[in-house]
Structures are given as structure tokens and as C-alpha cells.
């Protein structure tokens, strides 16, 4: 299993649930969210909030990946 590809797809999919400019619903596996946090794409996902916060770099990367993976 290529975790890098999974992380890229997960980051792109998080952008679908984007709200309040930088927030996305955290409905993904915790291991994936932790890896995205370690890569600096989201802020620490641990907490009571039902959403994660993208970093500026994470939001840009998510949009790029979404276009690459899912646009026609």
C-alpha cells in the first residue's frame, strides 16, 4: 500500500468539505490525519472539534491534488 498516494487522495478529498475558508470535516482515518499534520498540511487534528484546519500550504496542495486526481 502506497501511503503517500493515500495521503494525497485524502488531502484532496478533504478540500471537498471545505468551509470557513480553512476548515474541513475530519471524517478520515486518524493515521492519515496524523500524517497530514506531520507533513504540515493541517493543524493538529486531536481535539473535540469535528473539523480540521488547513495550513495555507495544505490548502494550496489540496487544490492542486484535487485538480490532478479528480478534474476532467
N, CA and C of each residue as an Amber inpcrd file, in Angstrom:
protein
   216
   0.8390000  -1.1690000   0.0000000   0.0000000   0.0000000   0.0000000
   0.8890000   1.2400000   0.0000000   0.6230000   2.1610000  -0.8960000
   1.3980000   3.3930000  -1.0200000   0.7370000   4.4830000  -0.1710000
   1.2510000   4.6890000   1.0320000   0.6590000   5.6700000   1.9540000
   0.7360000   7.0850000   1.4090000   1.7380000   7.3900000   0.6170000
   1.8680000   8.7190000   0.0300000   0.6920000   9.0000000  -0.9090000
   0.3280000   8.0240000  -1.7290000  -0.8140000   8.1880000  -2.6300000
  -2.1140000   8.3130000  -1.8420000  -2.2380000   7.5400000  -0.7880000
  -3.4320000   7.6280000   0.0650000  -3.5150000   9.0030000   0.7060000
  -2.3920000   9.4860000   1.2240000  -2.3720000  10.8170000   1.8480000
  -2.7350000  11.8970000   0.8370000  -2.2320000  11.7880000  -0.3820000
  -2.5460000  12.7670000  -1.4170000  -4.0380000  12.7570000  -1.7410000
  -4.6110000  11.5770000  -1.8950000  -6.0420000  11.4810000  -2.1840000
  -6.8670000  11.9970000  -1.0110000  -6.4600000  11.6650000   0.2060000
  -7.1870000  12.1320000   1.3880000  -7.1470000  13.6510000   1.4950000
  -5.9900000  14.2350000   1.2490000  -5.8660000  15.6910000   1.3090000
  -6.7710000  16.3310000   0.2560000  -6.7760000  15.7750000  -0.9320000
  -7.6450000  16.2990000  -1.9900000  -9.1150000  16.1660000  -1.6070000
  -9.4950000  15.0350000  -1.0380000 -10.8860000  14.8310000  -0.6530000
 -11.3080000  15.7260000   0.5060000 -10.3880000  16.0360000   1.3900000
 -10.7180000  16.9670000   2.4710000 -11.1800000  18.3090000   1.9140000
 -10.6320000  18.6970000   0.7900000 -10.9810000  20.0050000   0.2190000
 -12.4410000  20.0620000  -0.2280000 -13.0740000  18.9240000  -0.4440000
 -14.4880000  18.9010000  -0.8280000 -15.3560000  19.4300000   0.3090000
 -14.9580000  19.1880000   1.5400000 -15.7630000  19.5970000   2.6960000
 -15.3020000  20.9320000   3.2800000 -14.5750000  21.6920000   2.5040000
 -14.0280000  22.9670000   2.9640000 -15.1390000  23.9330000   3.3660000
 -14.9730000  24.5790000   4.5100000 -15.8870000  25.6160000   4.9830000
 -15.0980000  26.5900000   5.8360000 -15.6310000  27.7710000   6.0470000
 -14.9440000  28.8080000   6.8410000 -13.5150000  29.0380000   6.3680000
 -13.2980000  29.0000000   5.0900000 -12.0340000  29.2690000   4.4050000
 -10.9560000  28.2070000   4.5820000 -10.7410000  27.7150000   5.8030000
  -9.6270000  26.7950000   6.0560000 -10.0280000  25.5190000   6.7950000
 -11.3040000  25.2940000   7.0310000 -11.7410000  24.1370000   7.8130000
 -12.3310000  23.0670000   6.9110000 -12.1300000  21.8060000   7.2940000
 -12.7190000  20.6750000   6.5790000 -13.1600000  19.6490000   7.6210000
 -14.2320000  18.9380000   7.3260000 -14.7310000  17.9250000   8.2540000
 -13.7400000  16.7780000   8.3530000 -13.4520000  16.3490000   9.5610000
 -12.4660000  15.2760000   9.7480000 -13.1490000  13.9140000   9.8490000
 -13.4660000  13.3830000   8.7050000 -14.1250000  12.0830000   8.6140000
 -13.1830000  11.0220000   8.0630000 -11.9050000  11.2320000   8.2150000
 -10.9150000  10.2910000   7.6850000 -10.2210000   9.5410000   8.8120000
  -9.5390000   8.4970000   8.4440000  -8.7640000   7.6880000   9.3680000
  -7.7690000   8.5490000  10.1410000  -7.6480000   8.2930000  11.4280000
  -6.7600000   9.0960000  12.2780000  -5.2960000   8.9980000  11.8580000
  -4.8680000   7.8430000  11.3940000  -3.4800000   7.7000000  10.9510000
  -3.1940000   8.6260000   9.7740000  -4.1500000   8.7230000   8.8520000
  -3.9840000   9.6170000   7.7100000  -3.9340000  11.0630000   8.1750000
  -4.8640000  11.4430000   9.0520000  -4.8810000  12.8240000   9.5560000
  -3.5710000  13.1610000  10.2710000  -3.0590000  12.2230000  11.0350000
  -1.7880000  12.4640000  11.7340000  -0.6380000  12.6450000  10.7490000
  -0.6140000  11.8620000   9.6800000   0.4480000  12.0280000   8.6810000
   0.3320000  13.3830000   7.9830000  -0.8950000  13.8050000   7.6700000
  -1.0890000  15.1150000   7.0440000  -0.6430000  16.2350000   7.9870000
  -0.8890000  16.0430000   9.2770000  -0.4260000  17.0020000  10.2840000
   1.1040000  17.0320000  10.3270000   1.7230000  15.8710000  10.3390000
   3.1830000  15.7920000  10.3820000   3.8270000  16.4210000   9.1490000
   3.1320000  16.3780000   8.0150000   3.6290000  16.9870000   6.7780000
   3.3600000  18.4910000   6.7230000   2.6270000  19.0120000   7.7030000
   2.3720000  20.4450000   7.7610000   1.1960000  20.9150000   6.9120000
   0.3240000  19.9900000   6.4960000  -0.8070000  20.3610000   5.6610000
  -2.0430000  20.7610000   6.4560000  -2.1670000  20.2440000   7.6880000
  -3.2780000  20.6140000   8.5690000  -2.7220000  20.8770000   9.9650000
  -3.4990000  21.6040000  10.7540000  -3.1350000  21.7910000  12.1530000
  -3.4730000  20.5170000  12.9170000  -3.0200000  20.4090000  14.1510000
  -3.2010000  19.2000000  14.9530000  -4.6680000  18.7660000  14.9600000
  -4.9710000  17.5560000  14.4870000  -6.3570000  17.1090000  14.4010000
  -6.9540000  16.6350000  15.7230000  -6.1320000  16.4880000  16.7500000
  -6.6120000  15.9770000  18.0260000  -7.4120000  17.0700000  18.7440000
  -8.5900000  16.7050000  19.1850000  -9.4390000  17.6340000  19.9160000
 -10.9020000  17.3220000  19.6830000 -11.7610000  18.1020000  20.3140000
 -13.1950000  17.8530000  20.2430000 -13.8340000  18.3850000  18.9650000
 -13.1630000  19.2500000  18.2690000 -13.7150000  19.8280000  17.0460000
 -13.9690000  18.7340000  16.0140000 -15.0390000  18.8880000  15.2530000
 -15.3690000  17.9170000  14.2200000 -14.7250000  18.2660000  12.8860000
 -13.8680000  19.2770000  12.8980000 -13.1910000  19.6580000  11.6630000
 -11.7040000  19.8590000  11.9180000 -10.9470000  19.8330000  10.8370000
  -9.5160000  20.1290000  10.8980000  -9.2880000  21.4540000  10.1810000
  -8.1670000  22.0760000  10.4850000  -7.8370000  23.3610000   9.8740000
  -6.6530000  23.1590000   8.9420000  -6.8450000  23.5530000   7.6870000
  -5.7610000  23.5140000   6.7150000  -4.7310000  24.5920000   7.0310000
  -3.4730000  24.2960000   6.8010000  -2.4720000  25.3450000   6.7500000
  -2.5850000  25.9750000   5.3640000  -1.9710000  27.1080000   5.1650000
  -2.0070000  27.7370000   3.8500000  -1.4000000  26.8130000   2.7930000
  -0.2710000  26.2030000   3.1360000   0.3830000  25.2760000   2.2080000
  -0.4980000  24.0570000   1.9470000  -1.1700000  23.5760000   2.9750000
  -2.0440000  22.4180000   2.8260000  -3.2280000  22.6950000   1.9250000
  -3.8030000  23.8710000   2.0580000  -4.9370000  24.2280000   1.2170000
  -4.5260000  24.3320000  -0.2470000  -3.3860000  24.9450000  -0.4990000
  -2.8880000  25.0380000  -1.8750000  -2.6060000  23.6520000  -2.4540000
  -1.9640000  22.8090000  -1.6640000  -1.6340000  21.4520000  -2.1300000
  -2.9050000  20.6340000  -2.3600000  -3.8870000  20.7850000  -1.4840000
  -5.1510000  20.0560000  -1.6310000  -5.8420000  20.4240000  -2.9390000
  -5.8590000  21.6980000  -3.2580000  -6.4900000  22.1440000  -4.5000000
  -5.7420000  21.6100000  -5.7160000  -4.4180000  21.6200000  -5.6670000
  -3.6140000  21.0750000  -6.7630000  -3.8970000  19.5830000  -6.9420000
  -3.8980000  18.8460000  -5.8450000  -4.1200000  17.4110000  -5.9130000
  -5.5270000  17.0910000  -6.3890000  -6.5130000  17.8670000  -5.9420000
  -7.8740000  17.6200000  -6.3850000  -7.9770000  17.7750000  -7.8990000
  -7.3820000  18.8410000  -8.4140000  -7.3950000  19.0510000  -9.8630000
  -6.7020000  17.9000000 -10.5920000  -5.5370000  17.4880000 -10.0890000
  -4.7780000  16.3990000 -10.7240000  -5.5200000  15.0680000 -10.6820000
  -6.1420000  14.7740000  -9.5450000  -6.7450000  13.4580000  -9.3520000
  -8.1900000  13.3360000  -9.8440000  -8.9400000  14.4320000  -9.7760000
 -10.3790000  14.3000000  -9.9810000 -10.9900000  15.2170000 -11.0410000
 -10.2280000  16.1280000 -11.6120000 -10.7940000  17.0020000 -12.6430000
 -10.7250000  16.3420000 -14.0010000 -11.6680000  16.7080000 -14.8400000
 -11.7030000  16.1730000 -16.2090000 -10.8040000  16.9830000 -17.0990000
